[in-house]
């Protein structure tokens, strides 16, 4: 059972988190292109597609901690420091995505296309493409750190 849960956890991470990190990373560069040429319909379409990928796969990403907690519970490592750190970093990454990146993308789309935002009102100061790229880099760095912790598992003796 441990190997099945671990496999589902890793697959969920690859399938759900991977597309979000790539699409979120591509969004600021595409935004720069759209801002440089306000008549670039392809850039606006790409922005909408990238945002949709981020939003949909962020929802699917909920499976990652669910399978992760099930795996940790079955392995008896819920109290290990590396796991608690990973959980905190995962929560931080989810917060950055849900509270900063997705609302910023939503605001950009509302401004560029005239569509009404479905998300709560974002922060009063809009993120520039450079700042959005920086925040996205922080999001990606948080996930990279979680991945390293999951592989190294300092002090783990589970043998899995």
C-alpha atoms as a printed R data frame, in Angstrom:
    type eleno elety resid chain resno       x      y       z
1   ATOM     1    CA   UNK     A     1   0.000  0.000   0.000
2   ATOM     2    CA   UNK     A     2   2.879  2.386   0.794
3   ATOM     3    CA   UNK     A     3   4.284  2.085  -2.710
4   ATOM     4    CA   UNK     A     4   0.881  2.678  -4.288
5   ATOM     5    CA   UNK     A     5   0.275  5.808  -2.206
6   ATOM     6    CA   UNK     A     6   3.788  7.087  -2.887
7   ATOM     7    CA   UNK     A     7   3.345  6.445  -6.624
8   ATOM     8    CA   UNK     A     8   0.036  8.338  -6.658
9   ATOM     9    CA   UNK     A     9   1.620 11.204  -4.708
10  ATOM    10    CA   UNK     A    10   4.547 11.495  -7.139
11  ATOM    11    CA   UNK     A    11   2.304 11.169 -10.215
12  ATOM    12    CA   UNK     A    12  -0.062 13.822  -8.871
13  ATOM    13    CA   UNK     A    13   2.899 16.135  -8.257
14  ATOM    14    CA   UNK     A    14   4.251 15.648 -11.764
15  ATOM    15    CA   UNK     A    15   0.898 15.909 -13.535
16  ATOM    16    CA   UNK     A    16  -0.565 18.764 -11.468
17  ATOM    17    CA   UNK     A    17   2.310 20.911 -10.230
18  ATOM    18    CA   UNK     A    18   4.475 20.646 -13.349
19  ATOM    19    CA   UNK     A    19   2.020 22.378 -15.707
20  ATOM    20    CA   UNK     A    20   1.332 25.145 -13.174
21  ATOM    21    CA   UNK     A    21   5.027 25.932 -12.745
22  ATOM    22    CA   UNK     A    22   5.596 26.015 -16.508
23  ATOM    23    CA   UNK     A    23   2.467 28.007 -17.390
24  ATOM    24    CA   UNK     A    24   2.953 30.479 -14.527
25  ATOM    25    CA   UNK     A    25   6.572 30.979 -15.620
26  ATOM    26    CA   UNK     A    26   5.530 31.659 -19.217
27  ATOM    27    CA   UNK     A    27   2.822 34.170 -18.259
28  ATOM    28    CA   UNK     A    28   5.067 37.202 -17.467
29  ATOM    29    CA   UNK     A    29   7.024 36.921 -20.738
30  ATOM    30    CA   UNK     A    30   3.800 36.615 -22.717
31  ATOM    31    CA   UNK     A    31   2.410 39.590 -20.792
32  ATOM    32    CA   UNK     A    32   5.451 41.661 -21.770
33  ATOM    33    CA   UNK     A    33   4.840 40.749 -25.416
34  ATOM    34    CA   UNK     A    34   1.155 41.663 -25.098
35  ATOM    35    CA   UNK     A    35   2.017 45.006 -23.479
36  ATOM    36    CA   UNK     A    36   4.576 45.797 -26.192
37  ATOM    37    CA   UNK     A    37   2.027 45.179 -28.937
38  ATOM    38    CA   UNK     A    38  -1.485 45.901 -27.693
39  ATOM    39    CA   UNK     A    39  -2.925 44.547 -30.950
40  ATOM    40    CA   UNK     A    40  -1.269 41.134 -30.566
41  ATOM    41    CA   UNK     A    41  -4.312 38.852 -30.384
42  ATOM    42    CA   UNK     A    42  -2.121 35.775 -30.152
43  ATOM    43    CA   UNK     A    43  -0.517 37.063 -26.954
44  ATOM    44    CA   UNK     A    44  -3.943 37.709 -25.391
45  ATOM    45    CA   UNK     A    45  -5.112 34.229 -26.367
46  ATOM    46    CA   UNK     A    46  -1.930 32.737 -24.952
47  ATOM    47    CA   UNK     A    47  -2.399 34.684 -21.708
48  ATOM    48    CA   UNK     A    48  -5.919 33.276 -21.345
49  ATOM    49    CA   UNK     A    49  -4.673 29.751 -22.050
50  ATOM    50    CA   UNK     A    50  -1.788 30.021 -19.586
51  ATOM    51    CA   UNK     A    51  -4.102 31.344 -16.883
52  ATOM    52    CA   UNK     A    52  -6.602 28.547 -17.522
53  ATOM    53    CA   UNK     A    53  -3.808 25.986 -17.205
54  ATOM    54    CA   UNK     A    54  -2.695 27.550 -13.910
55  ATOM    55    CA   UNK     A    55  -6.227 27.667 -12.527
56  ATOM    56    CA   UNK     A    56  -7.284 24.137 -13.562
57  ATOM    57    CA   UNK     A    57  -4.070 22.405 -12.568
58  ATOM    58    CA   UNK     A    58  -3.936 24.307  -9.274
59  ATOM    59    CA   UNK     A    59  -7.274 22.689  -8.484
60  ATOM    60    CA   UNK     A    60  -5.943 19.272  -9.459
61  ATOM    61    CA   UNK     A    61  -2.866 19.988  -7.339
62  ATOM    62    CA   UNK     A    62  -4.936 19.478  -4.193
63  ATOM    63    CA   UNK     A    63  -4.365 15.755  -4.792
64  ATOM    64    CA   UNK     A    64  -0.639 16.170  -4.106
65  ATOM    65    CA   UNK     A    65  -0.879 16.962  -0.367
66  ATOM    66    CA   UNK     A    66  -3.819 14.551   0.029
67  ATOM    67    CA   UNK     A    67  -1.768 11.625  -1.311
68  ATOM    68    CA   UNK     A    68   1.305 12.966   0.480
69  ATOM    69    CA   UNK     A    69  -0.401 12.993   3.869
70  ATOM    70    CA   UNK     A    70  -1.825  9.513   3.249
71  ATOM    71    CA   UNK     A    71   1.642  8.263   2.339
72  ATOM    72    CA   UNK     A    72   3.271  9.928   5.349
73  ATOM    73    CA   UNK     A    73   0.631  8.512   7.650
74  ATOM    74    CA   UNK     A    74   1.081  4.982   6.327
75  ATOM    75    CA   UNK     A    75   4.863  5.304   6.696
76  ATOM    76    CA   UNK     A    76   4.568  6.725  10.207
77  ATOM    77    CA   UNK     A    77   6.594  9.867   9.449
78  ATOM    78    CA   UNK     A    78   3.982 12.566  10.136
79  ATOM    79    CA   UNK     A    79   6.059 14.030  12.974
80  ATOM    80    CA   UNK     A    80   9.395 14.138  11.106
81  ATOM    81    CA   UNK     A    81  10.950 17.577  10.715
82  ATOM    82    CA   UNK     A    82  11.573 17.192   6.968
83  ATOM    83    CA   UNK     A    83   7.899 16.402   6.408
84  ATOM    84    CA   UNK     A    84   6.633 19.254   8.585
85  ATOM    85    CA   UNK     A    85   8.968 21.610   6.691
86  ATOM    86    CA   UNK     A    86   7.684 20.240   3.384
87  ATOM    87    CA   UNK     A    87   4.086 20.751   4.483
88  ATOM    88    CA   UNK     A    88   4.822 24.354   5.495
89  ATOM    89    CA   UNK     A    89   6.588 25.063   2.185
90  ATOM    90    CA   UNK     A    90   3.737 23.452   0.251
91  ATOM    91    CA   UNK     A    91   1.248 25.648   2.093
92  ATOM    92    CA   UNK     A    92   3.400 28.701   1.338
93  ATOM    93    CA   UNK     A    93   3.558 27.775  -2.365
94  ATOM    94    CA   UNK     A    94  -0.208 27.256  -2.470
95  ATOM    95    CA   UNK     A    95  -0.697 30.629  -0.779
96  ATOM    96    CA   UNK     A    96   1.561 32.417  -3.256
97  ATOM    97    CA   UNK     A    97  -0.315 30.808  -6.143
98  ATOM    98    CA   UNK     A    98  -3.823 31.385  -4.799
99  ATOM    99    CA   UNK     A    99  -3.319 34.811  -3.230
100 ATOM   100    CA   UNK     A   100  -0.830 36.488  -5.573
101 ATOM   101    CA   UNK     A   101  -0.222 34.761  -8.915
102 ATOM   102    CA   UNK     A   102  -3.762 33.747  -9.909
103 ATOM   103    CA   UNK     A   103  -5.331 37.089  -8.874
104 ATOM   104    CA   UNK     A   104  -2.586 39.001 -10.724
105 ATOM   105    CA   UNK     A   105  -3.188 36.932 -13.847
106 ATOM   106    CA   UNK     A   106  -6.935 37.438 -13.458
107 ATOM   107    CA   UNK     A   107  -6.480 41.207 -13.165
108 ATOM   108    CA   UNK     A   108  -4.282 41.310 -16.264
109 ATOM   109    CA   UNK     A   109  -6.862 39.367 -18.236
110 ATOM   110    CA   UNK     A   110  -9.660 41.622 -17.014
111 ATOM   111    CA   UNK     A   111  -7.669 44.697 -18.077
112 ATOM   112    CA   UNK     A   112  -6.581 43.246 -21.438
113 ATOM   113    CA   UNK     A   113  -9.880 41.667 -22.476
114 ATOM   114    CA   UNK     A   114 -12.498 43.607 -20.529
115 ATOM   115    CA   UNK     A   115 -13.731 40.405 -18.866
116 ATOM   116    CA   UNK     A   116 -15.045 40.551 -15.308
117 ATOM   117    CA   UNK     A   117 -12.803 38.927 -12.731
118 ATOM   118    CA   UNK     A   118 -14.163 35.780 -11.055
119 ATOM   119    CA   UNK     A   119 -11.653 35.989  -8.218
120 ATOM   120    CA   UNK     A   120 -11.813 38.336  -5.219
121 ATOM   121    CA   UNK     A   121 -10.422 41.788  -5.810
122 ATOM   122    CA   UNK     A   122  -6.625 41.558  -6.021
123 ATOM   123    CA   UNK     A   123  -4.238 43.779  -4.156
124 ATOM   124    CA   UNK     A   124  -4.576 47.465  -5.020
125 ATOM   125    CA   UNK     A   125  -1.099 47.588  -6.543
126 ATOM   126    CA   UNK     A   126  -0.972 45.587  -9.778
127 ATOM   127    CA   UNK     A   127   2.097 43.463 -10.374
128 ATOM   128    CA   UNK     A   128   4.317 44.459 -13.272
129 ATOM   129    CA   UNK     A   129   5.527 41.622 -15.517
130 ATOM   130    CA   UNK     A   130   8.883 41.734 -13.750
131 ATOM   131    CA   UNK     A   131   7.359 41.490 -10.278
132 ATOM   132    CA   UNK     A   132   4.996 38.748 -11.416
133 ATOM   133    CA   UNK     A   133   8.003 36.862 -12.776
134 ATOM   134    CA   UNK     A   134   9.751 37.280  -9.419
135 ATOM   135    CA   UNK     A   135   6.758 35.994  -7.454
136 ATOM   136    CA   UNK     A   136   6.431 33.084  -9.866
137 ATOM   137    CA   UNK     A   137  10.108 32.324  -9.341
138 ATOM   138    CA   UNK     A   138   9.516 32.238  -5.586
139 ATOM   139    CA   UNK     A   139   6.592 29.842  -6.143
140 ATOM   140    CA   UNK     A   140   8.814 27.604  -8.283
141 ATOM   141    CA   UNK     A   141  11.651 27.751  -5.759
142 ATOM   142    CA   UNK     A   142   9.292 26.666  -2.970
143 ATOM   143    CA   UNK     A   143   8.226 23.636  -5.021
144 ATOM   144    CA   UNK     A   144  11.824 22.809  -5.916
145 ATOM   145    CA   UNK     A   145  12.742 22.884  -2.222
146 ATOM   146    CA   UNK     A   146   9.829 20.572  -1.374
147 ATOM   147    CA   UNK     A   147  10.964 18.196  -4.118
148 ATOM   148    CA   UNK     A   148  14.512 18.102  -2.757
149 ATOM   149    CA   UNK     A   149  13.229 17.490   0.775
150 ATOM   150    CA   UNK     A   150  11.049 14.652  -0.498
151 ATOM   151    CA   UNK     A   151  14.036 13.025  -2.180
152 ATOM   152    CA   UNK     A   152  16.636 13.555   0.552
153 ATOM   153    CA   UNK     A   153  14.313 13.097   3.575
154 ATOM   154    CA   UNK     A   154  16.891 13.970   6.218
155 ATOM   155    CA   UNK     A   155  16.801 11.484   9.062
156 ATOM   156    CA   UNK     A   156  14.302  9.229   7.328
157 ATOM   157    CA   UNK     A   157  14.708  5.522   7.898
158 ATOM   158    CA   UNK     A   158  11.652  4.345   5.963
159 ATOM   159    CA   UNK     A   159  13.675  2.684   3.220
160 ATOM   160    CA   UNK     A   160  11.138  3.650   0.544
